[in-house]
Amino acid sequence: MAEAFVILTGEIEAKSPAISFMNSNKGKPLLVADEYTFKLNKATTTTKYWICTINGCAAKVHTDLINLLMKTAGNHSHLPEKEKIEVREKITFFTFFNIFLTLNISA
């Protein structure tokens, strides 16, 4: 019985995507999971509901209030957005880098 639990737990963990977060161009939070991006659709007292950023895509993610993955639902109707995510990460990096340089120069 203990072995079955370990195997089942391992399978669930293997299927759970690693998630991270970034901001949109407008400064809104985006969840990134398996090279797909999700925007915050709704938040309740216990759960945050995220929907895919591509219009018409049925994929959804639920997290708790501290952003731990609770559930994934639906399938994506498009390819992963790896390049789009990389561009956002670079823009974010250079934005913070420029702010850092500006603060150091003016100090």
All heavy atoms as an XYZ file, in Angstrom:
843
protein
N       0.823     -1.198      0.000
C       0.000      0.000      0.000
C       0.862      1.255      0.000
O       0.576      2.197     -0.698
C      -0.945     -0.043      1.215
C      -1.876      1.136      1.296
S      -3.049      1.063     -0.057
C      -4.229      2.206      0.481
N       1.933      1.266      0.805
C       2.820      2.429      0.855
C       3.488      2.663     -0.495
O       3.662      3.798     -0.912
C       3.856      2.258      1.953
N       3.861      1.581     -1.197
C       4.486      1.725     -2.504
C       3.537      2.364     -3.506
O       3.934      3.198     -4.302
C       4.939      0.362     -3.017
C       6.146     -0.183     -2.309
C       6.553     -1.529     -2.866
O       6.308     -1.783     -4.060
O       7.090     -2.330     -2.102
N       2.284      1.964     -3.466
C       1.297      2.542     -4.379
C       1.160      4.031     -4.138
O       1.051      4.820     -5.080
C      -0.054      1.847     -4.209
N       1.181      4.467     -2.885
C       1.080      5.891     -2.570
C       2.280      6.650     -3.126
O       2.137      7.700     -3.720
C       0.966      6.111     -1.053
C       0.963      7.558     -0.673
C      -0.167      8.336     -0.882
C       2.088      8.155     -0.125
C      -0.172      9.677     -0.549
C       2.091      9.491      0.213
C       0.955     10.250     -0.003
N       3.477      6.094     -2.963
C       4.690      6.742     -3.454
C       4.642      6.860     -4.968
O       4.958      7.894     -5.532
C       5.951      5.969     -2.995
C       7.193      6.511     -3.662
C       6.085      6.030     -1.477
N       4.241      5.810     -5.642
C       4.158      5.835     -7.103
C       3.118      6.862     -7.555
O       3.377      7.670     -8.435
C       3.834      4.432     -7.659
C       5.023      3.499     -7.420
C       3.492      4.492     -9.137
C       4.732      2.039     -7.689
N       1.952      6.867     -6.947
C       0.908      7.811     -7.318
C       1.354      9.236     -7.061
O       1.177     10.118     -7.898
C      -0.384      7.515     -6.541
C      -1.586      8.403     -6.849
C      -1.952      8.299     -8.323
C      -2.765      8.016     -5.997
N       1.975      9.497     -5.923
C       2.457     10.840     -5.601
C       3.499     11.274     -6.621
O       3.470     12.401     -7.100
C       3.057     10.878     -4.178
O       2.077     10.418     -3.260
C       3.506     12.269     -3.800
N       4.396     10.376     -6.998
C       5.409     10.686     -7.994
C       4.802     11.026     -9.339
O       5.256     11.935    -10.025
N       3.758     10.312     -9.740
C       3.093     10.591    -11.008
C       2.416     11.948    -10.984
O       2.458     12.691    -11.955
C       2.079      9.497    -11.323
C       2.712      8.186    -11.719
C       1.691      7.086    -11.941
O       0.483      7.373    -11.926
O       2.111      5.937    -12.120
N       1.789     12.301     -9.883
C       1.131     13.603     -9.776
C       2.170     14.709     -9.840
O       1.998     15.696    -10.558
C       0.306     13.694     -8.477
C      -0.893     12.760     -8.559
C      -0.153     15.128     -8.216
C      -1.656     12.596     -7.260
N       3.276     14.559     -9.114
C       4.316     15.574     -9.133
C       4.927     15.710    -10.517
O       5.249     16.800    -10.955
C       5.385     15.239     -8.101
C       4.911     15.443     -6.672
C       5.929     14.983     -5.648
O       7.020     14.503     -6.042
O       5.622     15.081     -4.450
N       5.082     14.616    -11.232
C       5.662     14.668    -12.568
C       4.756     15.408    -13.538
O       5.231     16.052    -14.461
C       5.929     13.260    -13.069
N       3.449     15.347    -13.348
C       2.510     15.998    -14.257
C       2.270     17.458    -13.885
O       1.733     18.205    -14.674
C       1.186     15.245    -14.264
C       1.289     13.879    -14.900
C      -0.033     13.160    -14.889
C       0.100     11.770    -15.490
N      -1.157     11.038    -15.465
N       2.635     17.876    -12.672
C       2.432     19.248    -12.242
C       3.478     20.150    -12.886
O       4.671     19.907    -12.742
C       2.534     19.366    -10.720
O       1.504     18.645    -10.105
N       3.052     21.180    -13.589
C       4.029     22.067    -14.230
C       4.720     22.954    -13.203
O       4.135     23.317    -12.184
C       3.167     22.903    -15.176
C       1.821     22.916    -14.543
C       1.680     21.577    -13.855
N       5.964     23.286    -13.467
C       6.652     24.277    -12.656
C       6.085     25.639    -13.053
O       5.916     25.926    -14.239
C       8.144     24.226    -12.933
N       5.747     26.442    -12.073
C       5.169     27.741    -12.386
C       6.086     28.857    -11.921
O       6.840     28.706    -10.960
C       3.746     27.911    -11.796
C       3.762     27.838    -10.275
C       2.789     26.899    -12.380
C       2.415     28.181     -9.642
N       6.013     29.964    -12.638
C       6.732     31.175    -12.264
C       5.833     32.354    -12.606
O       4.752     32.176    -13.179
C       8.074     31.259    -12.990
O       7.870     31.289    -14.381
N       6.294     33.539    -12.272
C       5.470     34.725    -12.483
C       6.291     35.836    -13.109
O       7.497     35.936    -12.907
C       4.877     35.202    -11.149
C       3.934     34.203    -10.558
C       4.394     33.198     -9.729
C       2.586     34.238    -10.858
C       3.539     32.253     -9.201
C       1.717     33.302    -10.343
C       2.200     32.312     -9.509
N       5.627     36.665    -13.878
C       6.218     37.867    -14.467
C       5.105     38.888    -14.619
O       3.938     38.580    -14.343
C       6.883     37.554    -15.807
C       5.951     37.025    -16.867
S       6.686     36.746    -18.498
C       8.263     36.085    -18.149
N       5.439     40.076    -15.052
C       4.439     41.107    -15.261
C       4.193     41.316    -16.749
O       5.108     41.176    -17.562
C       4.877     42.429    -14.630
C       4.791     42.392    -13.125
O       3.972     41.667    -12.568
N       5.643     43.137    -12.457
N       2.956     41.689    -17.075
C       2.617     42.023    -18.454
C       3.176     43.413    -18.772
O       3.736     44.084    -17.905
C       1.100     42.024    -18.627
O       0.531     43.139    -17.949
N       2.999     43.838    -20.000
C       3.435     45.185    -20.394
C       2.728     46.261    -19.586
O       3.247     47.357    -19.413
C       3.179     45.415    -21.885
C       4.025     44.505    -22.743
O       5.076     44.026    -22.315
N       3.568     44.249    -23.952
N       1.538     45.950    -19.096
C       0.768     46.910    -18.300
C       1.007     46.738    -16.799
O       0.338     47.363    -15.996
C      -0.719     46.764    -18.607
C      -1.069     47.124    -20.038
C      -2.554     47.000    -20.284
C      -2.893     47.391    -21.713
N      -4.340     47.292    -21.968
N       1.927     45.861    -16.432
C       2.254     45.666    -15.028
C       1.355     44.691    -14.286
O       1.445     44.554    -13.075
N       0.517     43.985    -15.002
C      -0.377     42.995    -14.380
C       0.362     41.663    -14.229
O       1.249     41.339    -15.024
C      -1.620     42.784    -15.243
C      -2.364     44.050    -15.592
C      -3.545     44.221    -14.726
C      -4.212     45.534    -15.092
N      -5.566     45.591    -14.796
N      -0.017     40.855    -13.225
C       0.683     39.583    -13.028
C       0.343     38.556    -14.106
O      -0.799     38.460    -14.557
C       0.175     39.118    -11.662
C      -1.147     39.773    -11.498
C      -1.042     41.097    -12.213
N       1.353     37.822    -14.526
C       1.191     36.706    -15.453
C       1.787     35.470    -14.813
O       2.863     35.526    -14.218
C       1.913     36.970    -16.775
C       1.395     38.083    -17.659
C       2.324     38.278    -18.852
C      -0.012     37.788    -18.127
N       1.090     34.367    -14.920
C       1.590     33.076    -14.464
C       2.161     32.363    -15.682
O       1.553     32.382    -16.755
C       0.443     32.266    -13.850
C       0.758     30.884    -13.304
C      -0.160     30.599    -12.115
C       0.603     29.802    -14.343
N       3.325     31.765    -15.532
C       3.963     31.020    -16.619
C       4.053     29.555    -16.197
O       4.589     29.245    -15.132
C       5.376     31.564    -16.924
C       6.017     30.775    -18.058
C       5.322     33.041    -17.261
N       3.489     28.662    -17.010
C       3.520     27.227    -16.740
C       3.741     26.482    -18.052
O       2.981     26.660    -19.001
C       2.219     26.773    -16.089
N       4.787     25.676    -18.103
C       5.090     24.871    -19.303
C       5.124     25.697    -20.582
O       4.557     25.309    -21.607
C       4.081     23.725    -19.456
C       4.255     22.655    -18.409
O       5.354     22.583    -17.820
O       3.306     21.891    -18.181
N       5.741     26.873    -20.524
C       5.910     27.764    -21.673
C       4.596     28.339    -22.202
O       4.488     28.712    -23.363
C       6.701     27.075    -22.785
C       8.102     26.690    -22.353
C       8.898     25.997    -23.431
O       8.326     25.639    -24.488
O      10.104     25.807    -23.216
N       3.591     28.414    -21.349
C       2.324     29.079    -21.660
C       2.108     30.165    -20.615
O       2.510     30.018    -19.456
C       1.153     28.098    -21.608
C       1.185     27.039    -22.678
C       1.676     25.767    -22.409
C       0.705     27.311    -23.961
C       1.693     24.785    -23.382
C       0.723     26.326    -24.937
C       1.216     25.074    -24.653
O       1.239     24.106    -25.616
N       1.465     31.250    -21.007
C       1.199     32.338    -20.066
C      -0.291     32.429    -19.753
O      -1.141     32.184    -20.617
C       1.679     33.700    -20.614
O       1.092     33.931    -21.893
C       3.190     33.739    -20.734
N      -0.581     32.799    -18.510
C      -1.948     32.921    -18.017
C      -2.108     34.262    -17.322
O      -1.197     34.706    -16.614
C      -2.256     31.814    -17.003
C      -2.169     30.424    -17.567
C      -0.954     29.775    -17.672
C      -3.313     29.767    -17.998
C      -0.857     28.497    -18.184
C      -3.237     28.480    -18.517
C      -2.003     27.845    -18.610
N      -3.260     34.889    -17.514
C      -3.542     36.133    -16.802
C      -4.558     35.864    -15.698
O      -5.374     34.940    -15.801
C      -4.045     37.207    -17.756
C      -5.327     36.868    -18.482
C      -5.682     37.941    -19.493
C      -6.913     37.535    -20.290
N      -7.254     38.513    -21.307
N      -4.485     36.678    -14.658
C      -5.394     36.526    -13.531
C      -6.794     36.933    -13.965
O      -7.011     38.048    -14.423
C      -4.926     37.382    -12.350
C      -5.719     37.237    -11.067
C      -5.675     35.807    -10.536
C      -5.196     38.201    -10.021
N      -7.737     36.010    -13.846
C      -9.112     36.267    -14.252
C      -9.976     36.680    -13.063
O     -10.786     37.596    -13.167
C      -9.703     35.016    -14.912
C     -11.073     35.232    -15.487
O     -11.311     36.245    -16.143
N     -11.978     34.317    -15.239
N      -9.761     36.009    -11.920
C     -10.589     36.257    -10.742
C      -9.858     35.747     -9.512
O      -9.094     34.801     -9.588
C     -11.922     35.523    -10.910
C     -12.893     35.656     -9.763
C     -14.241     35.021    -10.088
C     -14.261     33.572     -9.691
N     -15.604     32.980     -9.751
N     -10.105     36.397     -8.376
C      -9.545     35.918     -7.110
C     -10.653     35.906     -6.066
O     -11.431     36.855     -5.964
C      -8.400     36.810     -6.664
N     -10.737     34.817     -5.323
C     -11.693     34.709     -4.223
C     -10.897     34.709     -2.918
O      -9.684     34.930     -2.928
C     -12.529     33.423     -4.334
O     -11.660     32.291     -4.169
C     -13.253     33.337     -5.670
N     -11.554     34.416     -1.825
C     -10.870     34.403     -0.538
C      -9.918     33.218     -0.396
O      -9.073     33.216      0.495
C     -11.886     34.373      0.623
O     -12.736     33.233      0.468
C     -12.718     35.635      0.649
N     -10.032     32.215     -1.270
C      -9.170     31.034     -1.161
C      -8.413     30.692     -2.444
O      -7.416     29.984     -2.384
C      -9.995     29.791     -0.783
O     -10.995     29.574     -1.796
C     -10.658     29.954      0.571
N      -8.861     31.179     -3.582
C      -8.320     30.706     -4.864
C      -8.144     31.848     -5.850
O      -8.943     32.776     -5.907
C      -9.282     29.671     -5.486
O      -9.546     28.647     -4.518
C      -8.698     29.040     -6.732
N      -7.065     31.739     -6.675
C      -6.868     32.628     -7.816
C      -7.134     31.802     -9.073
O      -6.632     30.688     -9.213
C      -5.449     33.173     -7.853
C      -5.140     34.155     -6.747
C      -3.712     34.661     -6.896
C      -3.338     35.608     -5.789
N      -1.939     36.067     -5.935
N      -7.918     32.360     -9.980
C      -8.282     31.689    -11.223
C      -7.556     32.381    -12.377
O      -7.732     33.576    -12.602
C      -9.791     31.742    -11.439
C     -10.561     31.038    -10.349
C     -10.992     31.727     -9.215
C     -10.846     29.682    -10.436
C     -11.688     31.075     -8.203
C     -11.534     29.029     -9.434
C     -11.954     29.728     -8.324
O     -12.636     29.074     -7.326
N      -6.758     31.627    -13.099
C      -5.950     32.141    -14.202
C      -6.467     31.561    -15.511
O      -6.812     30.390    -15.578
C      -4.501     31.734    -14.020
C      -3.895     32.160    -12.724
C      -3.990     31.528    -11.516
C      -3.087     33.317    -12.493
N      -3.295     32.219    -10.566
C      -2.725     33.316    -11.123
C      -2.625     34.348    -13.317
C      -1.922     34.306    -10.571
C      -1.828     35.329    -12.751
C      -1.493     35.310    -11.402
N      -6.502     32.370    -16.565
C      -6.898     31.905    -17.897
C      -5.758     32.163    -18.875
O      -4.954     33.081    -18.687
C      -8.197     32.578    -18.382
C      -8.059     34.096    -18.435
C      -9.372     32.176    -17.510
C      -9.228     34.832    -19.061
N      -5.694     31.360    -19.902
C      -4.656     31.515    -20.919
C      -4.756     32.901    -21.558
O      -5.853     33.430    -21.748
C      -4.795     30.421    -21.977
S      -3.449     30.449    -23.183
N      -3.601     33.477    -21.892
C      -3.588     34.821    -22.483
C      -4.014     34.829    -23.947
O      -4.279     35.895    -24.499
C      -2.187     35.454    -22.373
O      -1.234     34.581    -22.996
C      -1.803     35.694    -20.928
N      -4.101     33.670    -24.569
C      -4.528     33.600    -25.965
C      -6.054     33.497    -26.011
O      -6.641     32.580    -25.432
C      -3.900     32.381    -26.687
C      -2.371     32.441    -26.624
C      -4.390     32.275    -28.123
C      -1.742     33.624    -27.321
N      -6.686     34.448    -26.682
C      -8.153     34.454    -26.775
C      -8.663     33.165    -27.413
O      -8.123     32.685    -28.395
C      -8.636     35.639    -27.609
C      -8.472     36.957    -26.884
O      -8.394     36.997    -25.655
N      -8.401     38.038    -27.633
N      -9.695     32.591    -26.814
C     -10.311     31.379    -27.327
C      -9.691     30.096    -26.810
O     -10.217     29.016    -27.057
N      -8.579     30.183    -26.093
C      -7.943     28.984    -25.542
C      -8.662     28.589    -24.260
O      -8.997     29.439    -23.432
C      -6.465     29.247    -25.266
S      -5.603     27.788    -24.638
N      -8.887     27.292    -24.064
C      -9.676     26.806    -22.931
C      -8.839     26.446    -21.701
O      -9.389     26.053    -20.682
C     -10.482     25.581    -23.366
N      -7.520     26.589    -21.775
C      -6.662     26.180    -20.656
C      -6.796     27.143    -19.484
O      -6.855     28.366    -19.665
C      -5.214     26.102    -21.112
N      -6.830     26.574    -18.264
C      -6.982     27.353    -17.041
C      -6.093     26.773    -15.956
O      -5.744     25.600    -15.979
C      -8.426     27.326    -16.559
C      -9.414     27.958    -17.513
C     -10.840     27.745    -17.029
C     -11.870     28.415    -17.880
N     -11.892     28.054    -19.260
N      -5.726     27.617    -14.990
C      -4.940     27.190    -13.835
C      -5.566     27.806    -12.595
O      -6.031     28.948    -12.628
C      -3.467     27.658    -13.969
C      -2.687     27.393    -12.701
C      -2.795     26.996    -15.159
N      -5.587     27.039    -11.504
C      -6.049     27.547    -10.213
C      -4.869     27.488     -9.251
O      -4.171     26.475     -9.189
C      -7.187     26.714     -9.645
C      -8.390     26.669    -10.521
N      -9.462     25.869    -10.236
C      -8.715     27.304    -11.684
C     -10.393     26.013    -11.169
N      -9.941     26.878    -12.063
N      -4.646     28.576     -8.504
C      -3.638     28.590     -7.451
C      -4.297     29.034     -6.155
O      -5.376     29.628     -6.172
C      -2.469     29.546     -7.768
O      -2.964     30.888     -7.864
C      -1.759     29.168     -9.053
N      -3.618     28.756     -5.051
C      -4.122     29.302     -3.792
C      -3.620     30.743     -3.681
O      -2.971     31.267     -4.600
C      -3.723     28.432     -2.602
C      -2.229     28.338     -2.394
O      -1.469     29.106     -3.023
O      -1.807     27.489     -1.599
N      -3.899     31.400     -2.565
C      -3.572     32.810     -2.428
C      -2.076     33.081     -2.331
O      -1.640     34.210     -2.563
C      -4.304     33.409     -1.229
C      -5.833     33.442     -1.382
C      -6.474     34.073     -0.161
C      -6.252     34.169     -2.645
N      -1.289     32.052     -2.000
C       0.164     32.241     -1.978
C       0.810     31.653     -3.238
O       2.000     31.371     -3.273
C       0.799     31.685     -0.686
C       0.506     30.191     -0.517
C       0.349     32.474      0.524
C       1.282     29.535      0.615
N       0.003     31.481     -4.259
C       0.433     31.069     -5.598
C       0.994     29.658     -5.689
O       1.870     29.375     -6.508
C       1.421     32.083     -6.179
C       0.763     33.409     -6.424
O      -0.398     33.484     -6.814
N       1.494     34.481     -6.167
N       0.484     28.760     -4.876
C       0.812     27.350     -5.022
C      -0.210     26.701     -5.950
O      -1.414     26.939     -5.820
C       0.815     26.642     -3.666
C       1.882     27.112     -2.676
C       1.712     26.403     -1.341
C       3.275     26.884     -3.231
N       0.267     25.899     -6.887
C      -0.596     25.274     -7.883
C      -1.602     24.342     -7.221
O      -1.243     23.497     -6.415
C       0.256     24.489     -8.878
C      -0.489     23.823    -10.018
C      -1.101     24.861    -10.936
C       0.443     22.928    -10.787
N      -2.874     24.520     -7.553
C      -3.927     23.652     -7.044
C      -4.481     22.747     -8.140
O      -4.736     21.571     -7.909
C      -5.074     24.499     -6.464
C      -4.703     25.277     -5.226
S      -5.980     26.444     -4.703
C      -7.411     25.413     -4.541
N      -4.671     23.321     -9.348
C      -5.363     22.569    -10.398
C      -5.047     23.164    -11.764
O      -4.875     24.364    -11.899
C      -6.868     22.650    -10.127
C      -7.749     21.977    -11.133
C      -9.220     22.157    -10.773
C     -10.112     21.540    -11.812
N     -11.528     21.724    -11.507
N      -4.991     22.290    -12.768
C      -4.953     22.743    -14.161
C      -6.160     22.136    -14.860
O      -6.578     21.027    -14.532
C      -3.656     22.310    -14.881
O      -3.567     20.892    -14.849
C      -2.429     22.909    -14.224
N      -6.710     22.863    -15.796
C      -7.900     22.375    -16.506
C      -7.834     22.807    -17.965
O      -7.318     23.875    -18.285
C      -9.162     22.920    -15.846
N      -8.389     21.986    -18.825
C      -8.467     22.320    -20.243
C      -7.148     22.098    -20.974
O      -6.103     21.883    -20.367
N      -7.229     22.158    -22.282
C      -6.064     21.995    -23.147
C      -5.845     23.254    -23.959
O      -6.805     23.954    -24.316
C      -6.259     20.806    -24.093
C      -6.302     19.500    -23.349
O      -5.486     19.250    -22.470
N      -7.263     18.657    -23.689
N      -4.588     23.516    -24.261
C      -4.268     24.684    -25.091
C      -4.621     24.400    -26.547
O      -4.454     23.283    -27.031
C      -2.785     25.019    -24.976
C      -2.415     25.578    -23.639
N      -2.618     26.887    -23.307
C      -1.886     24.979    -22.545
C      -2.210     27.083    -22.062
N      -1.764     25.936    -21.578
N      -5.082     25.424    -27.227
C      -5.444     25.303    -28.641
C      -4.369     25.933    -29.530
O      -4.633     26.276    -30.679
C      -6.791     25.985    -28.885
O      -6.712     27.356    -28.518
N      -3.158     26.094    -29.000
C      -2.079     26.763    -29.715
C      -0.744     26.207    -29.232
O      -0.684     25.467    -28.245
C      -2.143     28.280    -29.477
C      -2.125     28.624    -28.018
N      -0.968     28.894    -27.337
C      -3.120     28.698    -27.101
C      -1.257     29.135    -26.066
N      -2.570     29.017    -25.893
N       0.323     26.591    -29.919
C       1.668     26.149    -29.557
C       2.174     26.912    -28.334
O       1.678     27.997    -28.026
C       2.612     26.373    -30.736
C       2.300     25.555    -31.991
C       3.210     25.987    -33.129
C       2.465     24.069    -31.707
N       3.187     26.370    -27.644
C       3.782     27.098    -26.510
C       4.329     28.456    -26.947
O       4.661     28.674    -28.115
C       4.916     26.176    -26.050
C       4.535     24.826    -26.532
C       3.777     25.049    -27.808
N       4.467     29.351    -25.983
C       4.875     30.733    -26.272
C       6.286     31.008    -25.766
O       6.559     32.049    -25.175
C       3.901     31.689    -25.591
C       2.455     31.449    -25.971
C       1.508     32.206    -25.071
O       1.263     31.722    -23.958
O       1.058     33.283    -25.492
N       7.199     30.083    -26.008
C       8.556     30.173    -25.481
C       9.236     31.493    -25.858
O       9.807     32.174    -25.007
C       9.383     28.992    -25.969
C      10.780     28.964    -25.422
C      11.524     27.725    -25.871
C      12.921     27.727    -25.271
N      13.658     26.529    -25.621
N       9.187     31.878    -27.122
C       9.857     33.094    -27.578
C       9.234     34.336    -26.948
O       9.939     35.258    -26.544
C       9.809     33.207    -29.108
C      10.641     32.163    -29.828
C       9.923     30.826    -29.979
O       8.703     30.742    -29.696
O      10.586     29.851    -30.368
N       7.933     34.361    -26.841
C       7.230     35.488    -26.241
C       7.638     35.659    -24.772
O       7.861     36.772    -24.301
C       5.719     35.259    -26.358
C       4.857     36.392    -25.896
C       3.393     36.041    -26.158
C       2.446     37.008    -25.532
N       1.046     36.630    -25.745
N       7.768     34.560    -24.068
C       8.175     34.591    -22.658
C       9.608     35.088    -22.541
O       9.919     35.925    -21.682
C       8.004     33.204    -22.011
C       6.513     32.855    -21.946
C       8.640     33.157    -20.634
C       6.224     31.407    -21.619
N      10.495     34.625    -23.415
C      11.887     35.069    -23.378
C      11.990     36.567    -23.624
O      12.778     37.255    -22.967
C      12.712     34.302    -24.408
C      12.944     32.855    -24.039
C      13.664     32.073    -25.126
O      14.044     32.655    -26.165
O      13.846     30.859    -24.942
N      11.212     37.094    -24.559
C      11.223     38.531    -24.838
C      10.754     39.310    -23.618
O      11.380     40.304    -23.228
C      10.355     38.856    -26.077
C      10.124     40.355    -26.205
C      10.992     38.297    -27.332
N       9.682     38.867    -22.968
C       9.203     39.547    -21.761
C      10.258     39.546    -20.658
O      10.443     40.545    -19.969
C       7.940     38.870    -21.233
C       6.682     39.250    -21.925
C       5.496     38.700    -21.123
N       4.332     38.583    -21.937
C       3.484     39.586    -22.184
N       3.704     40.759    -21.658
N       2.432     39.400    -22.938
N      10.941     38.417    -20.491
C      11.985     38.331    -19.466
C      13.116     39.307    -19.760
O      13.620     39.974    -18.857
C      12.520     36.901    -19.369
C      11.543     35.946    -18.734
C      11.986     34.493    -18.811
O      12.910     34.164    -19.599
O      11.399     33.689    -18.079
N      13.531     39.413    -21.021
C      14.600     40.345    -21.396
C      14.167     41.784    -21.179
O      14.937     42.599    -20.664
C      15.018     40.151    -22.861
C      15.538     38.788    -23.184
C      16.900     38.559    -22.607
C      17.435     37.238    -23.123
N      18.286     36.551    -22.221
N      12.949     42.113    -21.567
C      12.444     43.475    -21.363
C      12.438     43.817    -19.875
O      12.869     44.903    -19.471
C      11.040     43.646    -21.979
C      11.137     43.625    -23.502
C      10.365     44.925    -21.488
C       9.806     43.563    -24.218
N      11.968     42.888    -19.053
C      11.938     43.111    -17.605
C      13.345     43.309    -17.065
O      13.599     44.231    -16.281
C      11.260     41.916    -16.892
O       9.939     41.778    -17.400
C      11.207     42.124    -15.393
N      14.285     42.477    -17.502
C      15.665     42.597    -17.042
C      16.238     43.966    -17.397
O      16.804     44.658    -16.549
C      16.538     41.492    -17.651
C      18.001     41.687    -17.387
C      18.529     41.359    -16.142
C      18.831     42.211    -18.361
C      19.878     41.544    -15.889
C      20.180     42.402    -18.110
C      20.707     42.072    -16.875
N      16.096     44.384    -18.667
C      16.684     45.646    -19.089
C      15.991     46.844    -18.439
O      16.636     47.851    -18.156
C      16.692     45.759    -20.614
C      17.736     44.876    -21.246
C      17.376     43.850    -22.079
C      19.080     45.074    -20.965
C      18.342     43.021    -22.644
C      20.054     44.251    -21.521
C      19.682     43.229    -22.369
N      14.713     46.734    -18.168
C      14.001     47.809    -17.475
C      14.574     47.997    -16.078
O      14.899     49.122    -15.671
C      12.493     47.502    -17.393
O      11.986     47.371    -18.720
C      11.747     48.604    -16.659
N      14.716     46.909    -15.320
C      15.286     47.003    -13.976
C      16.749     47.421    -14.020
O      17.218     48.183    -13.175
C      15.125     45.688    -13.212
C      13.729     45.454    -12.748
C      13.008     44.370    -13.198
C      13.116     46.329    -11.854
C      11.708     44.144    -12.772
C      11.816     46.115    -11.420
C      11.113     45.023    -11.883
N      17.494     46.962    -15.009
C      18.896     47.337    -15.160
C      19.019     48.835    -15.391
O      19.866     49.502    -14.791
C      19.524     46.540    -16.303
C      20.992     46.769    -16.468
C      21.887     46.240    -15.551
C      21.478     47.501    -17.531
C      23.253     46.442    -15.693
C      22.837     47.716    -17.677
C      23.736     47.190    -16.762
N      18.164     49.382    -16.270
C      18.188     50.826    -16.546
C      17.825     51.635    -15.308
O      18.415     52.670    -15.042
C      17.267     51.178    -17.707
C      17.835     50.753    -19.044
O      19.056     50.613    -19.185
N      16.977     50.539    -20.014
N      16.850     51.174    -14.545
C      16.466     51.868    -13.310
C      17.641     51.846    -12.332
O      17.965     52.853    -11.714
C      15.217     51.221    -12.689
C      13.998     51.499    -13.568
C      14.982     51.721    -11.262
C      12.758     50.711    -13.180
N      18.301     50.694    -12.207
C      19.442     50.557    -11.316
C      20.558     51.517    -11.724
O      21.138     52.214    -10.888
C      19.947     49.120    -11.310
C      21.163     48.889    -10.478
C      21.058     48.854     -9.096
C      22.409     48.737    -11.070
C      22.183     48.653     -8.305
C      23.533     48.535    -10.284
C      23.425     48.496     -8.911
N      20.860     51.578    -13.028
C      21.898     52.481    -13.502
C      21.533     53.934    -13.231
O      22.373     54.738    -12.817
C      22.149     52.279    -14.992
C      22.929     51.027    -15.393
C      23.051     50.942    -16.906
C      24.306     51.031    -14.758
N      20.289     54.277    -13.470
C      19.819     55.650    -13.245
C      19.970     56.028    -11.777
O      20.429     57.131    -11.451
C      18.353     55.806    -13.680
O      18.246     55.426    -15.059
C      17.877     57.229    -13.502
N      19.609     55.138    -10.873
C      19.734     55.418     -9.450
C      21.195     55.546     -9.023
O      21.528     56.400     -8.203
C      19.046     54.317     -8.636
C      17.522     54.251     -8.755
C      16.991     53.040     -7.993
C      16.878     55.523     -8.247
N      22.068     54.725     -9.576
C      23.482     54.798     -9.216
C      24.164     56.049     -9.781
O      25.026     56.624     -9.151
C      24.227     53.552     -9.699
C      24.019     52.380     -8.771
O      23.614     52.549     -7.630
N      24.283     51.185     -9.265
N      23.766     56.465    -10.977
C      24.357     57.649    -11.596
C      23.949     58.900    -10.836
O      24.745     59.803    -10.600
C      23.964     57.754    -13.092
C      24.645     56.635    -13.877
C      24.338     59.110    -13.667
C      24.179     56.491    -15.297
N      22.687     58.970    -10.426
C      22.200     60.171     -9.746
C      22.601     60.231     -8.277
O      22.439     61.242     -7.627
C      20.669     60.253     -9.854
O      20.070     59.148     -9.215
N      23.161     59.146     -7.733
C      23.549     59.136     -6.311
C      24.886     59.777     -6.071
O      25.679     60.058     -6.821
C      23.583     57.684     -5.806
